[in-house]
Amino acid sequence: MIRRMPFMFTILRIFIFLCCLCVAYEASAAERPKRTKNEPAPVSVPISILSIIPAQAEPGAKVMLSGTGFGENSSVYLGSLEIPALITAAKQAEFNVPLKLEAGLYALYLKRSDGIIGRSYNFMVLPVRPVLSALQPAMISSCATGKEREVIARGSNFGDGAMLFFNGAALVSTILSPESISFNVPPVAGGLHQIQVKNTPENSTVPLTLTVETRPEISQVTVGNEHVNFYELIISGKNFNQNSSVYVDGVQIGGRGGQDMAEREKLIYSDCMKLIYQRHPYSPVNKDFRLQVVNSGGEGSQVITVTAP
């Protein structure tokens, strides 16, 4: 009986040791968070971009991304360039294409603050489009000469190789700055003409209209040389042509269908800005009469009243 005691003590020690192990495991398990049998392990929500509006844009343009998993703080990348974005409700991101970014195709993707990177998409950065905003002047006289035919096209984003087009044809011009180009209006018929600036054949402005005015206009009438039985009335103005007529109290002098040059009343074309009316008065006493210049196309000047013999 005495010999069996050591063996019983050994069994007892083993039992006590196992009980201690069970108590320690239960205490450790109580400290761990409980998880239901079907609950999956937590994972990071992926970034998903569902729409890009617009899909291509010029530098400076605003772009909106919509999707899911954007988080509270994310950056947009165009290639290797990081662009801060305005995040709304973790599903919208708004950013502006950098102004100095060169045109070309870029990989666009989102990177979240936790390091998660979304799928990349192709995004085209377009060349900056030139803008034509004004022509100074927007109207010239058909008989303008020299500096009077110079027009300045004003706008923005005119490139170093920008070309000016007049009615669809390239015209010699001078780039003064990215905001202005100077050119001389070629000899053309009167009316409306389209002006356009192109940085490249596919990258052009909306055209503006230049008016070449042909309607005659009288600026003043003065008495010129006096002869024995007639005197000269000098009609000054603009847009007179070789077939212009002068109407005196409704009677046509000169031009097509006017009184014959062999008759007493004559109209002499001097240049685009000057006509000489040889008037044969029947009395030296001054009188009032109405005078108008009409071009061969039917365009007429204002009617003025002249006081002369």
Buried (B, 14 or more C-beta within 10 A) or exposed (E): EEEEEEEEEEEEEEEEEEEEEEEEEEEEEEEEEEEEEEEEEEEEEEBBBEEBEEEBBBBEBEBBBBBEBBBEEBBBBBBEEEBEBEBEEBBBBBBBBEEEBEBEEBEBBBBBEEEBEBEBBEBEBBBBEBBBEEBEBEEBBBBBEEEEBBBBBBBBBBBEEBBBBBBEEEBEBEBEEBBBBBBBBEEEEBEEBEBBBBBEEEBBBEBBEBBBBBBBBBEEBEEEEEEEEBBBBBBBBBBBBEBBBBBBEEEBBBBEEBBEEEEEBBBEBEEBBBBBBBBEEEEEEEEEBEBBBBBEEEBBBEEBEBEBB
